[in-house]
């Protein structure tokens, strides 16, 4: 799959639910948001069909997101179905880690090989302030279990000036003795994120170098938008995903499928197509492929975060879009 700008699209992020068992302040209000009706959420079979059709077009990597994907019933059955699709080479999961330790054996058996775990603080009180729940130990247990099982583990932190400004330096230390990636993602002004102030990559890198020493930029590994660095004496890597300060749209290789079946072309814009309607009208695989190709022709060149003109922008929260 190629868009009109020549970018190869081989990565699909699938939101399997808008529900979550945490209430991270920059993502969702404490009282939560109305959930999508069960009948409006794609079934496991519908999700697998979309992935299979797109695998025939060049899809190679699938990542399950949410909300929190591990609260979706029968998530391991979906993993098995996706794992069986010819052409899909990488099957990944982004999770808050709360249920990861208990579910890990069945997830691995179903075909999971990569896991990204969101964690915004190592201080218990700060974690509870950010996430709205005292679940830090469960997240840490999930990290330990995934690492012990040999999965490719990446930790994701969103540094926010009003919430966890001291925590990124502590979290970076988790890569000192273990070969894991600790990544810092610039806060995007979507939904609740508009209420807070992110910490730019440049500021954060300086903080890390002041504590740990000069960072060495590593060659691009061909995987995703993160730019990685090595810190002196560290076994793992430190990564930065910088959609605001260092736009990476020229290398975008992804589409997103929301829990309601909307194929999103760009995180910033609300544009996309309703695949659920097509699926439930029993269109053929050829017709489904044609719809995806037509949508791909509309994929924008780049996002417009930071610009005053907000026309056409996505108004939903990240848990509703798929993080």
Secondary structure, DSSP 8 states (H G I E B T S, - for coil): -B-TT--B--EEEEE--S--S---TTTS-TT------GGGS--HHHHHHHHHHHHTTT--EEEEESS-GGGSTTHHHHHHHHHTSTT--EEEEEE-STTHHHHHHHHHHHT--EEEEE---SSHHHHHHHHSS--HHHHHHHHHHHHHTT-EEEEEE--BTTT-TTHHHHHHGGGSSSS-EEEEE----SGGGGGS-B--HHHHHHHHHHHH---EE----SSSS-EEEE-TT-SSEEEEE-TTTS--GGG--EEEE-TTSEEES-SSB--EEEHHHHHHTT--HHHHHHHHHHHHTT--S---TT-S--TTB--S-HHHH--
